Amino acid sequence: MVFAEPYRIKVVEPIRMTTREEREKILEEAGYNLFMVKAEDIFIDLLTDSGTNAMSHYQWAGLMIGDESYAGCRNFFHLQEVVKELFGFDYFVPTHQGRPAENILFMLTIRAGDYIPNNMHFDSTRAHVIDKGGVPADLVIDEAYELENEHPFKGDMDIDKLEGFIRKIGAKKIPFIMLTLTNNTGGGHPVSMGNIKEVRRIADRYGIPLFFDAARFAENAYLIKEREPGYSDKSVKEIVLEMMSYSDGFTMSCKKDGLVNIGGLLAMRDKRLFERAKQLLILMEGFPTYGGLAGRDLEALAIGLKEVIDEAYLAWRIQQVRYLGEKLRNSGIPVSFPIGGHAVYVDIKRFLPHVPQSLFPDNAFATKLYLEAGIRTAALGSTAFATEDKETGKIRYPELELVRLTIPRRVYTNSHMDYVAEAVTELYKKRDTIKGLRVVYEPELLRHFSARFEPVE
Ligand SMILES: *Cc1c(COP(=O)(O)O)cnc(C)c1O
């Protein structure tokens, strides 16, 4: 079946191709860190799907009815209606993005020495857990680490690992269990409804709350509809509501499936937790009816949350990501399978088997692709996740060495995907010439945002 974008273009934003010489200089100045490159110097930007969404004309119109009153603006009440209708939650606070929602929840729940099990922590989630003195644990099923395993739900929590973990650590030291929908770090893979229910059962057995990191709730729901027996006749809306019914609350970066450029949510069922969250919100984000956002942003979010569950949109969205992934796979490029919701992940251990993890092969790939074709991607291997063991001084490298080609929502056409596929295929042909990088500067937390590198000879 041929898919075409279920929208037409009303406003265009020109993008510019630079020359190879320009990009050489740009890379040097940026310390071979693509986060440091000016967006204007990028032709196609696949760094992230976060906040890069294109809004609909309804959302742009919504900005005009932003009510910028300090307290009680009408757009908050619209958002409240949508949160109730879509997710079934009465208590929530808006935040300016996902991480303040995490910060507030974790400040209220994690004590030093606590453990947080997750299928796989997203990097900001991991950093916030550590920041509160907690220990993040990734308990995803083993299939998630097998990049070509066709398991339809590689975001699933390993139930035996989870129960073993709780028995070992003790429920008292686990303030909540988290499930990341979809599993961004592991490949954008969904979590099945069956698994969500199982995790809920374990949570109940040990009296531990269950929170979702729900940035991609709609993509997760669509993949359940597509892949999980018993869900093909349910609407995405019904599936979202059912998913959420098993949680005690969620954090949400609305910069993903909120279809906005800024926004976040923290929702919960516990009224006391809600009251305390509002206090921290006032301290850090703003009054509870705006939470660090303008009234117009709340309106765009309320509209975006309803647009994202439109199944014509989701079918096209998932198809576009798959289109790129299958094109790459058909050219022999090692990509993680099945293709998940928002990105195609290239397996760098197989793309660059001659570059050891100590030389950041993920970033070597990403910087080379930029040099050759002006495309920006996200290095999510040793560059983002290598950690130093404080006692032994030894570096621990992540099991997965991935580069993420992340597709912004409603932004690029399939012609852009063709260009990307061709550029990566060309790079693959000369992969033997790609060498590694060494670090010349690195901060302590979230290195990949601001480290500087230089090529090794
Ligand atoms: C983006 C993201 C976050 C953090 O949200 P921000 O809006 O970037 O602060 C947390 N969890 C997941 C799974 C994400 O994708």
The ligand as an SDF file (V2000), in Angstrom:
LIG
                    3D

 15 15  0  0  0  0  0  0  0  0999 V2000
   12.3130   13.2870   25.7070 C   0  0  0  0  0  0  0  0  0  0  0  0
   12.1150   12.2980   26.7420 C   0  0  0  0  0  0  0  0  0  0  0  0
   12.1870   12.6490   28.0960 C   0  0  0  0  0  0  0  0  0  0  0  0
   12.5750   14.0240   28.5860 C   0  0  0  0  0  0  0  0  0  0  0  0
   11.7530   15.0100   28.1280 O   0  0  0  0  0  0  0  0  0  0  0  0
   12.2250   16.4840   27.7470 P   0  0  0  0  0  0  0  0  0  0  0  0
   10.9970   17.1010   27.2070 O   0  0  0  0  0  0  0  0  0  0  0  0
   13.3210   16.3680   26.7340 O   0  0  0  0  0  0  0  0  0  0  0  0
   12.7020   17.1360   28.9930 O   0  0  0  0  0  0  0  0  0  0  0  0
   11.9430   11.6480   29.0250 C   0  0  0  0  0  0  0  0  0  0  0  0
   11.6620   10.4040   28.6540 N   0  0  0  0  0  0  0  0  0  0  0  0
   11.5890   10.0260   27.3630 C   0  0  0  0  0  0  0  0  0  0  0  0
   11.2600    8.6170   27.0150 C   0  0  0  0  0  0  0  0  0  0  0  0
   11.8320   10.9520   26.3710 C   0  0  0  0  0  0  0  0  0  0  0  0
   11.7820   10.5700   25.0860 O   0  0  0  0  0  0  0  0  0  0  0  0
  1  2  1  0
  2  3  1  0
  2 14  2  0
  3  4  1  0
  3 10  2  0
  4  5  1  0
  5  6  1  0
  6  7  2  0
  6  8  1  0
  6  9  1  0
 10 11  1  0
 11 12  2  0
 12 13  1  0
 12 14  1  0
 14 15  1  0
M  END
$$$$
